[in-house]
Amino acid sequence: MTKIFIGGFPLDISELELVQLVSWHGAVSTIKIVRDKKTRVCKGYAFIEMENRAGAENAVIALDGTMFQGRELKLSITEDQPVKKAPSPRPFTRPAAPAGTAERPKRPRRLSS
């Protein structure tokens, strides 16, 4: 699978129209138009996964910089970034008292009746 970034298309375009545009160059497996979380309005870019790299490269060569409904398309192959591993949690340690200072005396606990 090869992922392609597509940007610059009209905001009212549908997933089907984008797939039809790119599928001339190879088989499309998935498409994701990026939208605003609250308003669901298209942000103007999408990601398409194609089944083989050759089809993805052909689509980028053929469509990058072309005009589509009065807008210039930007296409590029996106290399998958490795998933970042979450840092392991460190155990809590109380910070040391500054040198030359005595520790505060501890207050006795209150007993509830």
Buried (B, 14 or more C-beta within 10 A) or exposed (E): EBBBBBBBBEEEBEBEBBBEBBBEBBEBEEBEBEBEEEEEEBEBBBBBBBEEEEBBBBBBEBBBEEEBEEBEBBBEBEEEEEEEEEEEEEEEEEEEEEEEEEEEEEEEEEEEE
